[in-house]
Amino acid sequence: MVIEISSGKIILSPFEVQVRLNNHCQLFAMVEDIKFHPDALMMVADAGAVRWSLKLDDSDQLKSIKAELGIM
């Protein structure tokens, strides 16, 4: 599944999340390393030594991502 966001796009698979930003930066994380902060509309990847976060545009994107990844 591909979700368009204002700063690029999020590509979801059953095992991995890829974020491709408009500035040609790419972020990768395994699904089990993804957490969400719904009040701030943030998706956070934390794999120990590597950590990144992404501000989503709206709550519909957050809901779609969580549904696709099977995270409630």
Rosetta constraint file for C-alpha pairs under 8 A:
AtomPair CA 1 CA 11 HARMONIC 5.85 0.50
AtomPair CA 1 CA 12 HARMONIC 5.20 0.50
AtomPair CA 1 CA 13 HARMONIC 6.80 0.50
AtomPair CA 1 CA 68 HARMONIC 7.69 0.50
AtomPair CA 2 CA 9 HARMONIC 6.73 0.50
AtomPair CA 2 CA 10 HARMONIC 5.67 0.50
AtomPair CA 2 CA 11 HARMONIC 4.58 0.50
AtomPair CA 2 CA 12 HARMONIC 6.32 0.50
AtomPair CA 3 CA 9 HARMONIC 5.59 0.50
AtomPair CA 3 CA 10 HARMONIC 5.10 0.50
AtomPair CA 3 CA 11 HARMONIC 6.51 0.50
AtomPair CA 3 CA 61 HARMONIC 7.34 0.50
AtomPair CA 4 CA 8 HARMONIC 6.24 0.50
AtomPair CA 4 CA 9 HARMONIC 4.41 0.50
AtomPair CA 4 CA 10 HARMONIC 6.42 0.50
AtomPair CA 5 CA 9 HARMONIC 5.28 0.50
AtomPair CA 5 CA 10 HARMONIC 7.29 0.50
AtomPair CA 5 CA 56 HARMONIC 7.04 0.50
AtomPair CA 5 CA 57 HARMONIC 6.50 0.50
AtomPair CA 6 CA 57 HARMONIC 6.91 0.50
AtomPair CA 7 CA 21 HARMONIC 5.59 0.50
AtomPair CA 7 CA 22 HARMONIC 5.68 0.50
AtomPair CA 8 CA 19 HARMONIC 7.39 0.50
AtomPair CA 8 CA 20 HARMONIC 5.63 0.50
AtomPair CA 8 CA 21 HARMONIC 4.25 0.50
AtomPair CA 8 CA 22 HARMONIC 4.85 0.50
AtomPair CA 9 CA 19 HARMONIC 5.89 0.50
AtomPair CA 9 CA 20 HARMONIC 5.41 0.50
AtomPair CA 9 CA 21 HARMONIC 6.47 0.50
AtomPair CA 10 CA 17 HARMONIC 7.10 0.50
AtomPair CA 10 CA 18 HARMONIC 5.76 0.50
AtomPair CA 10 CA 19 HARMONIC 4.54 0.50
AtomPair CA 10 CA 20 HARMONIC 6.41 0.50
AtomPair CA 11 CA 17 HARMONIC 5.93 0.50
AtomPair CA 11 CA 18 HARMONIC 5.02 0.50
AtomPair CA 11 CA 19 HARMONIC 6.26 0.50
AtomPair CA 11 CA 20 HARMONIC 7.89 0.50
AtomPair CA 12 CA 16 HARMONIC 6.28 0.50
AtomPair CA 12 CA 17 HARMONIC 4.88 0.50
AtomPair CA 12 CA 18 HARMONIC 6.49 0.50
AtomPair CA 12 CA 65 HARMONIC 7.69 0.50
AtomPair CA 12 CA 68 HARMONIC 7.46 0.50
AtomPair CA 12 CA 69 HARMONIC 7.54 0.50
AtomPair CA 13 CA 17 HARMONIC 6.38 0.50
AtomPair CA 13 CA 69 HARMONIC 7.69 0.50
AtomPair CA 14 CA 31 HARMONIC 7.38 0.50
AtomPair CA 14 CA 69 HARMONIC 6.41 0.50
AtomPair CA 15 CA 30 HARMONIC 5.85 0.50
AtomPair CA 15 CA 31 HARMONIC 5.36 0.50
AtomPair CA 15 CA 32 HARMONIC 7.96 0.50
AtomPair CA 16 CA 28 HARMONIC 7.14 0.50
AtomPair CA 16 CA 29 HARMONIC 5.78 0.50
AtomPair CA 16 CA 30 HARMONIC 4.43 0.50
AtomPair CA 16 CA 31 HARMONIC 5.13 0.50
AtomPair CA 17 CA 28 HARMONIC 5.77 0.50
AtomPair CA 17 CA 29 HARMONIC 5.34 0.50
AtomPair CA 17 CA 30 HARMONIC 6.16 0.50
AtomPair CA 17 CA 31 HARMONIC 6.19 0.50
AtomPair CA 18 CA 26 HARMONIC 6.99 0.50
AtomPair CA 18 CA 27 HARMONIC 5.65 0.50
AtomPair CA 18 CA 28 HARMONIC 4.61 0.50
AtomPair CA 18 CA 29 HARMONIC 6.68 0.50
AtomPair CA 19 CA 26 HARMONIC 5.57 0.50
AtomPair CA 19 CA 27 HARMONIC 4.96 0.50
AtomPair CA 19 CA 28 HARMONIC 6.46 0.50
AtomPair CA 20 CA 24 HARMONIC 6.67 0.50
AtomPair CA 20 CA 25 HARMONIC 6.07 0.50
AtomPair CA 20 CA 26 HARMONIC 4.58 0.50
AtomPair CA 20 CA 27 HARMONIC 6.56 0.50
AtomPair CA 21 CA 25 HARMONIC 5.27 0.50
AtomPair CA 21 CA 26 HARMONIC 6.17 0.50
AtomPair CA 27 CA 52 HARMONIC 7.91 0.50
AtomPair CA 29 CA 33 HARMONIC 6.43 0.50
AtomPair CA 29 CA 34 HARMONIC 7.13 0.50
AtomPair CA 29 CA 45 HARMONIC 6.28 0.50
AtomPair CA 29 CA 47 HARMONIC 7.72 0.50
AtomPair CA 30 CA 34 HARMONIC 7.06 0.50
AtomPair CA 31 CA 69 HARMONIC 7.25 0.50
AtomPair CA 33 CA 45 HARMONIC 5.41 0.50
AtomPair CA 33 CA 46 HARMONIC 5.43 0.50
AtomPair CA 33 CA 47 HARMONIC 5.63 0.50
AtomPair CA 34 CA 43 HARMONIC 6.90 0.50
AtomPair CA 34 CA 44 HARMONIC 5.65 0.50
AtomPair CA 34 CA 45 HARMONIC 4.53 0.50
AtomPair CA 34 CA 46 HARMONIC 6.60 0.50
AtomPair CA 35 CA 43 HARMONIC 6.00 0.50
AtomPair CA 35 CA 44 HARMONIC 5.17 0.50
AtomPair CA 35 CA 45 HARMONIC 6.32 0.50
AtomPair CA 35 CA 46 HARMONIC 7.78 0.50
AtomPair CA 36 CA 41 HARMONIC 7.53 0.50
AtomPair CA 36 CA 42 HARMONIC 5.77 0.50
AtomPair CA 36 CA 43 HARMONIC 4.68 0.50
AtomPair CA 36 CA 44 HARMONIC 5.99 0.50
AtomPair CA 37 CA 41 HARMONIC 5.93 0.50
AtomPair CA 37 CA 42 HARMONIC 5.05 0.50
AtomPair CA 37 CA 43 HARMONIC 6.48 0.50
AtomPair CA 37 CA 44 HARMONIC 7.74 0.50
AtomPair CA 38 CA 42 HARMONIC 6.36 0.50
AtomPair CA 38 CA 59 HARMONIC 7.65 0.50
AtomPair CA 38 CA 62 HARMONIC 7.38 0.50
AtomPair CA 40 CA 55 HARMONIC 7.65 0.50
AtomPair CA 41 CA 55 HARMONIC 5.88 0.50
AtomPair CA 41 CA 56 HARMONIC 5.40 0.50
AtomPair CA 41 CA 57 HARMONIC 7.42 0.50
AtomPair CA 41 CA 58 HARMONIC 6.82 0.50
AtomPair CA 41 CA 59 HARMONIC 6.57 0.50
AtomPair CA 41 CA 62 HARMONIC 6.78 0.50
AtomPair CA 42 CA 53 HARMONIC 6.65 0.50
AtomPair CA 42 CA 54 HARMONIC 5.63 0.50
AtomPair CA 42 CA 55 HARMONIC 4.67 0.50
AtomPair CA 42 CA 56 HARMONIC 5.97 0.50
AtomPair CA 43 CA 53 HARMONIC 5.63 0.50
AtomPair CA 43 CA 54 HARMONIC 5.27 0.50
AtomPair CA 43 CA 55 HARMONIC 6.58 0.50
AtomPair CA 43 CA 56 HARMONIC 7.29 0.50
AtomPair CA 43 CA 62 HARMONIC 7.98 0.50
AtomPair CA 44 CA 51 HARMONIC 7.43 0.50
AtomPair CA 44 CA 52 HARMONIC 5.89 0.50
AtomPair CA 44 CA 53 HARMONIC 4.23 0.50
AtomPair CA 44 CA 54 HARMONIC 6.43 0.50
AtomPair CA 45 CA 50 HARMONIC 7.88 0.50
AtomPair CA 45 CA 51 HARMONIC 5.46 0.50
AtomPair CA 45 CA 52 HARMONIC 5.32 0.50
AtomPair CA 45 CA 53 HARMONIC 6.14 0.50
AtomPair CA 46 CA 50 HARMONIC 6.18 0.50
AtomPair CA 46 CA 51 HARMONIC 4.52 0.50
AtomPair CA 46 CA 52 HARMONIC 6.76 0.50
AtomPair CA 47 CA 51 HARMONIC 6.21 0.50
AtomPair CA 56 CA 61 HARMONIC 6.79 0.50
AtomPair CA 56 CA 62 HARMONIC 6.99 0.50
AtomPair CA 57 CA 61 HARMONIC 7.04 0.50
AtomPair CA 58 CA 62 HARMONIC 6.89 0.50
AtomPair CA 59 CA 63 HARMONIC 6.17 0.50
AtomPair CA 60 CA 64 HARMONIC 6.09 0.50
AtomPair CA 61 CA 65 HARMONIC 6.14 0.50
AtomPair CA 62 CA 66 HARMONIC 6.18 0.50
AtomPair CA 63 CA 67 HARMONIC 6.03 0.50
AtomPair CA 64 CA 68 HARMONIC 6.11 0.50
AtomPair CA 65 CA 69 HARMONIC 6.16 0.50
AtomPair CA 66 CA 70 HARMONIC 5.90 0.50
AtomPair CA 66 CA 71 HARMONIC 4.83 0.50
AtomPair CA 66 CA 72 HARMONIC 6.38 0.50
AtomPair CA 67 CA 71 HARMONIC 6.11 0.50
AtomPair CA 67 CA 72 HARMONIC 7.08 0.50
